[in-house]
């Protein structure tokens, strides 16, 4: 089993019928967990990637009536090549200064 998390941002707060439908999603074979963060307006779904894929999860969420705006990356921001080069240059300069 390969577990994957996908995080979505939603617009309007889910209605009561959408919440009931979301609760029913827990019964879908392959969905392991559903977490809400009301303050951030996000819903995180952990699922088995050998059974389901991200477009299927998004489709299931759309069928519940949730107003899904976008998928949110769960990875931290990666440094740009310029930031990597600047860090390497600073490290080299510090190394040269320590030798003197």
N, C-alpha and C positions, 0 to 999 in steps of 0.2 A: 504494500500500500504506500502510495506517495501522497502525503498531505500538502495542500497548498492553501494559502490564505489569499483572499482577494478583498480589497477594501473599496467601498463605494461611498460617494457623497450624495446625499439626497436633499431635495428642496424642501417642500412643505412637510410638516410632521405627518406621519402615516395615520390614516383614519383607523377607526376601530376594525372595520372589515379587512383592511390591509394587514393589521396586526394579527388578526385571526389567521389570515392566509399565510403570513410569515411563520406563525407557529406551526402550521401544517407543513411548511417546507422542511421542518426538522424530521419529518417522516420519509423524506425522499432518500432513497438508498444512495449513499455516497456523501451526503451532507453530514458533517461531524459536529459543527457548532455554528451558532449565529450570535454575534455580539453587537449591541447598539451602544453608541456614544452620542447621547442627545445633545450635549454641549457642542460637539464638533459636527453634528448632523452626519454621522457616518454609520455604516453597517458593515461589519466584517464577517465574512463567511469562510469557514474552514471546510474544505471538501477533499475527497479522495480523487486525485487526478487520474487514477486508472479507471474510474467510473464516469466522471463528469469533466467538463472543460469550462473555461471562463465564459464563452458565449452562451452556453447552456444555463449557467448560474445567473447571468444577467437577464436572460429571457425569463427564467423562473421568477426573478424579482420583479420584472416588469409586469408579469401576469398577476402579481399580488395587488397591483395598483400603486406601488411605491413610485414616487417621483425621483428616479435615479438621474442625477445630473452628470456624473463622471466617475470613472474608475480612478482611484488614487494610488500612487506608487507606495508600496510598503518598504521600499529600499531608501536608505538615507541618500541625500544628494551627493553625487560623486564630484570630485574636484575636476576642474577643467585642465587641459594640457598646460595652459599658461600658469595656473596655480601650482601644478606639479613642478614645472620648470623653475618658478620663483622659489619654491621650497628647497629644491635641489641646489640652486645658486646660493641661497642663504646658508645651507648646511656646508657647502664647499667654502664659503667665505669664513665661516666660524672655524672650520678645520684649519684653514690657512692662518687665521689669526692665532690659533692655539699653538701652532708650530713656531711662531716667532717669539 
